[in-house]
Amino acid sequence: MGVQQHRQSKSRVRKRRATQKLTAPGFISCPQCHEPKLPHRVCPECGYYKDKEVVAAESK
């Protein structure tokens, strides 16, 4: 098992950890109802995917 010989500086540790952040998913607008939705998913508002109604829309 490796044993630490020298302490790593804060800047060296933070440079390594800077790439480990989470990114928010990118939303797009639905071409039918213009509500925000995740890409490559059926629109939860209108039920359309690629200009076809795939799921019956939920009535509110």
PyMOL Python script that loads the backbone (N, CA, C, O; Angstrom):
from pymol import cmd

cmd.read_pdbstr("""\
ATOM      1  N   MET A   1       0.843  -1.182   0.000  1.00  0.00           N
ATOM      2  CA  MET A   1       0.000   0.000   0.000  1.00  0.00           C
ATOM      3  C   MET A   1       0.886   1.243   0.000  1.00  0.00           C
ATOM      4  O   MET A   1       1.861   1.322   0.748  1.00  0.00           O
ATOM      5  N   GLY A   2       0.539   2.206  -0.843  1.00  0.00           N
ATOM      6  CA  GLY A   2       1.363   3.400  -0.947  1.00  0.00           C
ATOM      7  C   GLY A   2       1.212   4.299   0.258  1.00  0.00           C
ATOM      8  O   GLY A   2       0.126   4.431   0.822  1.00  0.00           O
ATOM      9  N   VAL A   3       2.307   4.913   0.644  1.00  0.00           N
ATOM     10  CA  VAL A   3       2.318   5.829   1.773  1.00  0.00           C
ATOM     11  C   VAL A   3       2.672   7.215   1.240  1.00  0.00           C
ATOM     12  O   VAL A   3       3.609   7.381   0.460  1.00  0.00           O
ATOM     13  N   GLN A   4       1.899   8.202   1.681  1.00  0.00           N
ATOM     14  CA  GLN A   4       2.114   9.567   1.208  1.00  0.00           C
ATOM     15  C   GLN A   4       3.463  10.084   1.687  1.00  0.00           C
ATOM     16  O   GLN A   4       3.756  10.033   2.882  1.00  0.00           O
ATOM     17  N   GLN A   5       4.286  10.581   0.772  1.00  0.00           N
ATOM     18  CA  GLN A   5       5.607  11.094   1.122  1.00  0.00           C
ATOM     19  C   GLN A   5       5.581  12.603   1.328  1.00  0.00           C
ATOM     20  O   GLN A   5       6.266  13.124   2.208  1.00  0.00           O
ATOM     21  N   HIS A   6       4.785  13.310   0.512  1.00  0.00           N
ATOM     22  CA  HIS A   6       4.704  14.757   0.602  1.00  0.00           C
ATOM     23  C   HIS A   6       3.248  15.171   0.499  1.00  0.00           C
ATOM     24  O   HIS A   6       2.463  14.550  -0.219  1.00  0.00           O
ATOM     25  N   ARG A   7       2.899  16.211   1.211  1.00  0.00           N
ATOM     26  CA  ARG A   7       1.535  16.718   1.174  1.00  0.00           C
ATOM     27  C   ARG A   7       1.270  17.404  -0.164  1.00  0.00           C
ATOM     28  O   ARG A   7       2.105  18.161  -0.658  1.00  0.00           O
ATOM     29  N   GLN A   8       0.090  17.130  -0.751  1.00  0.00           N
ATOM     30  CA  GLN A   8      -0.284  17.820  -1.986  1.00  0.00           C
ATOM     31  C   GLN A   8      -0.877  19.171  -1.643  1.00  0.00           C
ATOM     32  O   GLN A   8      -1.629  19.305  -0.679  1.00  0.00           O
ATOM     33  N   SER A   9      -0.533  20.170  -2.440  1.00  0.00           N
ATOM     34  CA  SER A   9      -1.022  21.520  -2.184  1.00  0.00           C
ATOM     35  C   SER A   9      -2.508  21.610  -2.521  1.00  0.00           C
ATOM     36  O   SER A   9      -3.047  20.767  -3.238  1.00  0.00           O
ATOM     37  N   LYS A  10      -3.160  22.642  -1.995  1.00  0.00           N
ATOM     38  CA  LYS A  10      -4.585  22.847  -2.246  1.00  0.00           C
ATOM     39  C   LYS A  10      -4.861  23.064  -3.722  1.00  0.00           C
ATOM     40  O   LYS A  10      -5.854  22.570  -4.256  1.00  0.00           O
ATOM     41  N   SER A  11      -3.973  23.811  -4.386  1.00  0.00           N
ATOM     42  CA  SER A  11      -4.210  24.102  -5.803  1.00  0.00           C
ATOM     43  C   SER A  11      -4.109  22.836  -6.648  1.00  0.00           C
ATOM     44  O   SER A  11      -4.869  22.682  -7.604  1.00  0.00           O
ATOM     45  N   ARG A  12      -3.204  21.938  -6.327  1.00  0.00           N
ATOM     46  CA  ARG A  12      -3.059  20.702  -7.082  1.00  0.00           C
ATOM     47  C   ARG A  12      -4.291  19.804  -6.900  1.00  0.00           C
ATOM     48  O   ARG A  12      -4.770  19.194  -7.856  1.00  0.00           O
ATOM     49  N   VAL A  13      -4.794  19.733  -5.666  1.00  0.00           N
ATOM     50  CA  VAL A  13      -5.986  18.935  -5.395  1.00  0.00           C
ATOM     51  C   VAL A  13      -7.196  19.541  -6.077  1.00  0.00           C
ATOM     52  O   VAL A  13      -8.003  18.816  -6.658  1.00  0.00           O
ATOM     53  N   ARG A  14      -7.338  20.860  -6.019  1.00  0.00           N
ATOM     54  CA  ARG A  14      -8.501  21.526  -6.593  1.00  0.00           C
ATOM     55  C   ARG A  14      -8.493  21.489  -8.121  1.00  0.00           C
ATOM     56  O   ARG A  14      -9.552  21.447  -8.746  1.00  0.00           O
ATOM     57  N   LYS A  15      -7.294  21.504  -8.725  1.00  0.00           N
ATOM     58  CA  LYS A  15      -7.213  21.365 -10.181  1.00  0.00           C
ATOM     59  C   LYS A  15      -7.721  19.999 -10.615  1.00  0.00           C
ATOM     60  O   LYS A  15      -8.400  19.880 -11.634  1.00  0.00           O
ATOM     61  N   ARG A  16      -7.394  18.979  -9.849  1.00  0.00           N
ATOM     62  CA  ARG A  16      -7.843  17.634 -10.189  1.00  0.00           C
ATOM     63  C   ARG A  16      -9.354  17.501 -10.003  1.00  0.00           C
ATOM     64  O   ARG A  16     -10.026  16.871 -10.820  1.00  0.00           O
ATOM     65  N   ARG A  17      -9.882  18.084  -8.945  1.00  0.00           N
ATOM     66  CA  ARG A  17     -11.306  17.953  -8.644  1.00  0.00           C
ATOM     67  C   ARG A  17     -12.189  18.884  -9.476  1.00  0.00           C
ATOM     68  O   ARG A  17     -13.412  18.743  -9.461  1.00  0.00           O
ATOM     69  N   ALA A  18     -11.601  19.819 -10.191  1.00  0.00           N
ATOM     70  CA  ALA A  18     -12.381  20.804 -10.952  1.00  0.00           C
ATOM     71  C   ALA A  18     -13.167  20.149 -12.079  1.00  0.00           C
ATOM     72  O   ALA A  18     -14.183  20.698 -12.508  1.00  0.00           O
ATOM     73  N   THR A  19     -12.734  19.004 -12.568  1.00  0.00           N
ATOM     74  CA  THR A  19     -13.412  18.345 -13.684  1.00  0.00           C
ATOM     75  C   THR A  19     -14.494  17.385 -13.226  1.00  0.00           C
ATOM     76  O   THR A  19     -15.158  16.777 -14.065  1.00  0.00           O
ATOM     77  N   GLN A  20     -14.693  17.226 -11.927  1.00  0.00           N
ATOM     78  CA  GLN A  20     -15.633  16.233 -11.419  1.00  0.00           C
ATOM     79  C   GLN A  20     -17.001  16.814 -11.096  1.00  0.00           C
ATOM     80  O   GLN A  20     -17.768  16.205 -10.350  1.00  0.00           O
ATOM     81  N   LYS A  21     -17.316  17.970 -11.640  1.00  0.00           N
ATOM     82  CA  LYS A  21     -18.597  18.595 -11.329  1.00  0.00           C
ATOM     83  C   LYS A  21     -19.721  17.978 -12.161  1.00  0.00           C
ATOM     84  O   LYS A  21     -19.479  17.421 -13.232  1.00  0.00           O
ATOM     85  N   LEU A  22     -20.927  18.079 -11.668  1.00  0.00           N
ATOM     86  CA  LEU A  22     -22.105  17.615 -12.389  1.00  0.00           C
ATOM     87  C   LEU A  22     -22.599  18.713 -13.315  1.00  0.00           C
ATOM     88  O   LEU A  22     -22.456  19.900 -13.021  1.00  0.00           O
ATOM     89  N   THR A  23     -23.180  18.309 -14.430  1.00  0.00           N
ATOM     90  CA  THR A  23     -23.751  19.279 -15.361  1.00  0.00           C
ATOM     91  C   THR A  23     -25.255  19.076 -15.431  1.00  0.00           C
ATOM     92  O   THR A  23     -25.744  17.948 -15.368  1.00  0.00           O
ATOM     93  N   ALA A  24     -25.968  20.153 -15.559  1.00  0.00           N
ATOM     94  CA  ALA A  24     -27.418  20.080 -15.654  1.00  0.00           C
ATOM     95  C   ALA A  24     -27.812  19.563 -17.036  1.00  0.00           C
ATOM     96  O   ALA A  24     -27.130  19.860 -18.017  1.00  0.00           O
ATOM     97  N   PRO A  25     -28.896  18.798 -17.133  1.00  0.00           N
ATOM     98  CA  PRO A  25     -29.316  18.307 -18.445  1.00  0.00           C
ATOM     99  C   PRO A  25     -29.803  19.448 -19.317  1.00  0.00           C
ATOM    100  O   PRO A  25     -30.395  20.408 -18.824  1.00  0.00           O
ATOM    101  N   GLY A  26     -29.556  19.344 -20.603  1.00  0.00           N
ATOM    102  CA  GLY A  26     -29.963  20.387 -21.529  1.00  0.00           C
ATOM    103  C   GLY A  26     -31.401  20.189 -21.969  1.00  0.00           C
ATOM    104  O   GLY A  26     -31.756  19.131 -22.488  1.00  0.00           O
ATOM    105  N   PHE A  27     -32.217  21.191 -21.765  1.00  0.00           N
ATOM    106  CA  PHE A  27     -33.618  21.126 -22.175  1.00  0.00           C
ATOM    107  C   PHE A  27     -33.769  21.736 -23.560  1.00  0.00           C
ATOM    108  O   PHE A  27     -33.045  22.665 -23.917  1.00  0.00           O
ATOM    109  N   ILE A  28     -34.703  21.215 -24.333  1.00  0.00           N
ATOM    110  CA  ILE A  28     -35.068  21.787 -25.621  1.00  0.00           C
ATOM    111  C   ILE A  28     -36.564  22.045 -25.596  1.00  0.00           C
ATOM    112  O   ILE A  28     -37.270  21.520 -24.735  1.00  0.00           O
ATOM    113  N   SER A  29     -37.053  22.844 -26.525  1.00  0.00           N
ATOM    114  CA  SER A  29     -38.491  23.092 -26.575  1.00  0.00           C
ATOM    115  C   SER A  29     -39.140  22.106 -27.541  1.00  0.00           C
ATOM    116  O   SER A  29     -38.591  21.796 -28.598  1.00  0.00           O
ATOM    117  N   CYS A  30     -40.294  21.632 -27.165  1.00  0.00           N
ATOM    118  CA  CYS A  30     -41.050  20.689 -27.995  1.00  0.00           C
ATOM    119  C   CYS A  30     -41.512  21.408 -29.263  1.00  0.00           C
ATOM    120  O   CYS A  30     -42.024  22.524 -29.174  1.00  0.00           O
ATOM    121  N   PRO A  31     -41.344  20.804 -30.437  1.00  0.00           N
ATOM    122  CA  PRO A  31     -41.779  21.481 -31.664  1.00  0.00           C
ATOM    123  C   PRO A  31     -43.298  21.607 -31.784  1.00  0.00           C
ATOM    124  O   PRO A  31     -43.783  22.438 -32.552  1.00  0.00           O
ATOM    125  N   GLN A  32     -44.053  20.803 -31.045  1.00  0.00           N
ATOM    126  CA  GLN A  32     -45.513  20.862 -31.118  1.00  0.00           C
ATOM    127  C   GLN A  32     -46.099  21.901 -30.150  1.00  0.00           C
ATOM    128  O   GLN A  32     -46.823  22.810 -30.558  1.00  0.00           O
ATOM    129  N   CYS A  33     -45.767  21.744 -28.855  1.00  0.00           N
ATOM    130  CA  CYS A  33     -46.400  22.603 -27.845  1.00  0.00           C
ATOM    131  C   CYS A  33     -45.441  23.633 -27.247  1.00  0.00           C
ATOM    132  O   CYS A  33     -45.860  24.471 -26.448  1.00  0.00           O
ATOM    133  N   HIS A  34     -44.171  23.583 -27.619  1.00  0.00           N
ATOM    134  CA  HIS A  34     -43.149  24.536 -27.196  1.00  0.00           C
ATOM    135  C   HIS A  34     -42.896  24.530 -25.691  1.00  0.00           C
ATOM    136  O   HIS A  34     -42.452  25.537 -25.139  1.00  0.00           O
ATOM    137  N   GLU A  35     -43.172  23.418 -25.025  1.00  0.00           N
ATOM    138  CA  GLU A  35     -42.843  23.255 -23.618  1.00  0.00           C
ATOM    139  C   GLU A  35     -41.437  22.672 -23.509  1.00  0.00           C
ATOM    140  O   GLU A  35     -41.017  21.942 -24.407  1.00  0.00           O
ATOM    141  N   PRO A  36     -40.700  22.967 -22.449  1.00  0.00           N
ATOM    142  CA  PRO A  36     -39.352  22.386 -22.317  1.00  0.00           C
ATOM    143  C   PRO A  36     -39.422  20.891 -22.046  1.00  0.00           C
ATOM    144  O   PRO A  36     -40.256  20.428 -21.269  1.00  0.00           O
ATOM    145  N   LYS A  37     -38.534  20.139 -22.699  1.00  0.00           N
ATOM    146  CA  LYS A  37     -38.480  18.695 -22.504  1.00  0.00           C
ATOM    147  C   LYS A  37     -37.050  18.230 -22.699  1.00  0.00           C
ATOM    148  O   LYS A  37     -36.236  18.944 -23.284  1.00  0.00           O
ATOM    149  N   LEU A  38     -36.738  17.036 -22.213  1.00  0.00           N
ATOM    150  CA  LEU A  38     -35.420  16.461 -22.409  1.00  0.00           C
ATOM    151  C   LEU A  38     -35.304  15.950 -23.837  1.00  0.00           C
ATOM    152  O   LEU A  38     -36.288  15.464 -24.395  1.00  0.00           O
ATOM    153  N   PRO A  39     -34.115  16.049 -24.445  1.00  0.00           N
ATOM    154  CA  PRO A  39     -33.967  15.567 -25.820  1.00  0.00           C
ATOM    155  C   PRO A  39     -34.099  14.044 -25.892  1.00  0.00           C
ATOM    156  O   PRO A  39     -33.755  13.338 -24.944  1.00  0.00           O
ATOM    157  N   HIS A  40     -34.596  13.552 -27.017  1.00  0.00           N
ATOM    158  CA  HIS A  40     -34.784  12.120 -27.298  1.00  0.00           C
ATOM    159  C   HIS A  40     -35.769  11.477 -26.338  1.00  0.00           C
ATOM    160  O   HIS A  40     -35.632  10.298 -26.011  1.00  0.00           O
ATOM    161  N   ARG A  41     -36.751  12.229 -25.885  1.00  0.00           N
ATOM    162  CA  ARG A  41     -37.781  11.708 -24.996  1.00  0.00           C
ATOM    163  C   ARG A  41     -39.143  12.156 -25.514  1.00  0.00           C
ATOM    164  O   ARG A  41     -39.241  13.150 -26.234  1.00  0.00           O
ATOM    165  N   VAL A  42     -40.178  11.434 -25.152  1.00  0.00           N
ATOM    166  CA  VAL A  42     -41.542  11.822 -25.494  1.00  0.00           C
ATOM    167  C   VAL A  42     -41.902  13.042 -24.656  1.00  0.00           C
ATOM    168  O   VAL A  42     -41.592  13.098 -23.466  1.00  0.00           O
ATOM    169  N   CYS A  43     -42.550  14.004 -25.271  1.00  0.00           N
ATOM    170  CA  CYS A  43     -42.960  15.209 -24.556  1.00  0.00           C
ATOM    171  C   CYS A  43     -44.036  14.833 -23.534  1.00  0.00           C
ATOM    172  O   CYS A  43     -45.050  14.242 -23.906  1.00  0.00           O
ATOM    173  N   PRO A  44     -43.838  15.160 -22.260  1.00  0.00           N
ATOM    174  CA  PRO A  44     -44.847  14.798 -21.261  1.00  0.00           C
ATOM    175  C   PRO A  44     -46.125  15.630 -21.358  1.00  0.00           C
ATOM    176  O   PRO A  44     -47.160  15.232 -20.822  1.00  0.00           O
ATOM    177  N   GLU A  45     -46.069  16.775 -22.030  1.00  0.00           N
ATOM    178  CA  GLU A  45     -47.239  17.639 -22.133  1.00  0.00           C
ATOM    179  C   GLU A  45     -48.186  17.202 -23.252  1.00  0.00           C
ATOM    180  O   GLU A  45     -49.392  17.071 -23.042  1.00  0.00           O
ATOM    181  N   CYS A  46     -47.621  16.977 -24.452  1.00  0.00           N
ATOM    182  CA  CYS A  46     -48.492  16.685 -25.588  1.00  0.00           C
ATOM    183  C   CYS A  46     -48.384  15.237 -26.069  1.00  0.00           C
ATOM    184  O   CYS A  46     -49.256  14.780 -26.808  1.00  0.00           O
ATOM    185  N   GLY A  47     -47.347  14.505 -25.675  1.00  0.00           N
ATOM    186  CA  GLY A  47     -47.220  13.102 -26.054  1.00  0.00           C
ATOM    187  C   GLY A  47     -46.624  12.871 -27.426  1.00  0.00           C
ATOM    188  O   GLY A  47     -46.729  11.768 -27.963  1.00  0.00           O
ATOM    189  N   TYR A  48     -46.001  13.882 -28.005  1.00  0.00           N
ATOM    190  CA  TYR A  48     -45.426  13.743 -29.342  1.00  0.00           C
ATOM    191  C   TYR A  48     -43.940  13.398 -29.254  1.00  0.00           C
ATOM    192  O   TYR A  48     -43.242  13.814 -28.330  1.00  0.00           O
ATOM    193  N   TYR A  49     -43.475  12.623 -30.245  1.00  0.00           N
ATOM    194  CA  TYR A  49     -42.054  12.330 -30.407  1.00  0.00           C
ATOM    195  C   TYR A  49     -41.779  12.254 -31.890  1.00  0.00           C
ATOM    196  O   TYR A  49     -42.380  11.440 -32.591  1.00  0.00           O
ATOM    197  N   LYS A  50     -40.879  13.089 -32.380  1.00  0.00           N
ATOM    198  CA  LYS A  50     -40.523  13.158 -33.800  1.00  0.00           C
ATOM    199  C   LYS A  50     -41.764  13.335 -34.684  1.00  0.00           C
ATOM    200  O   LYS A  50     -41.988  12.561 -35.614  1.00  0.00           O
ATOM    201  N   ASP A  51     -42.551  14.346 -34.387  1.00  0.00           N
ATOM    202  CA  ASP A  51     -43.730  14.742 -35.175  1.00  0.00           C
ATOM    203  C   ASP A  51     -44.804  13.668 -35.258  1.00  0.00           C
ATOM    204  O   ASP A  51     -45.629  13.711 -36.170  1.00  0.00           O
ATOM    205  N   LYS A  52     -44.827  12.702 -34.338  1.00  0.00           N
ATOM    206  CA  LYS A  52     -45.875  11.686 -34.281  1.00  0.00           C
ATOM    207  C   LYS A  52     -46.391  11.605 -32.853  1.00  0.00           C
ATOM    208  O   LYS A  52     -45.622  11.700 -31.896  1.00  0.00           O
ATOM    209  N   GLU A  53     -47.707  11.428 -32.720  1.00  0.00           N
ATOM    210  CA  GLU A  53     -48.265  11.258 -31.388  1.00  0.00           C
ATOM    211  C   GLU A  53     -48.042   9.820 -30.947  1.00  0.00           C
ATOM    212  O   GLU A  53     -48.613   8.893 -31.522  1.00  0.00           O
ATOM    213  N   VAL A  54     -47.222   9.636 -29.940  1.00  0.00           N
ATOM    214  CA  VAL A  54     -46.854   8.304 -29.482  1.00  0.00           C
ATOM    215  C   VAL A  54     -47.696   7.891 -28.290  1.00  0.00           C
ATOM    216  O   VAL A  54     -48.108   6.736 -28.178  1.00  0.00           O
ATOM    217  N   VAL A  55     -47.949   8.838 -27.400  1.00  0.00           N
ATOM    218  CA  VAL A  55     -48.694   8.589 -26.192  1.00  0.00           C
ATOM    219  C   VAL A  55     -49.872   9.540 -26.162  1.00  0.00           C
ATOM    220  O   VAL A  55     -49.740  10.707 -26.532  1.00  0.00           O
ATOM    221  N   ALA A  56     -51.009   9.061 -25.732  1.00  0.00           N
ATOM    222  CA  ALA A  56     -52.165   9.950 -25.608  1.00  0.00           C
ATOM    223  C   ALA A  56     -51.869  10.992 -24.539  1.00  0.00           C
ATOM    224  O   ALA A  56     -51.372  10.655 -23.464  1.00  0.00           O
ATOM    225  N   ALA A  57     -52.166  12.235 -24.821  1.00  0.00           N
ATOM    226  CA  ALA A  57     -51.869  13.325 -23.899  1.00  0.00           C
ATOM    227  C   ALA A  57     -52.757  13.216 -22.670  1.00  0.00           C
ATOM    228  O   ALA A  57     -53.929  12.851 -22.762  1.00  0.00           O
ATOM    229  N   GLU A  58     -52.179  13.538 -21.517  1.00  0.00           N
ATOM    230  CA  GLU A  58     -52.943  13.522 -20.277  1.00  0.00           C
ATOM    231  C   GLU A  58     -53.832  14.753 -20.225  1.00  0.00           C
ATOM    232  O   GLU A  58     -53.360  15.871 -20.433  1.00  0.00           O
ATOM    233  N   SER A  59     -55.098  14.558 -19.953  1.00  0.00           N
ATOM    234  CA  SER A  59     -56.003  15.710 -19.850  1.00  0.00           C
ATOM    235  C   SER A  59     -55.968  16.224 -18.420  1.00  0.00           C
ATOM    236  O   SER A  59     -56.069  15.451 -17.467  1.00  0.00           O
ATOM    237  N   LYS A  60     -55.822  17.552 -18.280  1.00  0.00           N
ATOM    238  CA  LYS A  60     -55.723  18.142 -16.941  1.00  0.00           C
ATOM    239  C   LYS A  60     -57.067  18.681 -16.493  1.00  0.00           C
ATOM    240  O   LYS A  60     -57.181  19.215 -15.390  1.00  0.00           O
TER     241      LYS A  60
END
""", "prot")
cmd.dss("prot")
cmd.show_as("cartoon", "prot")
cmd.util.cbc("prot")
cmd.orient("prot")
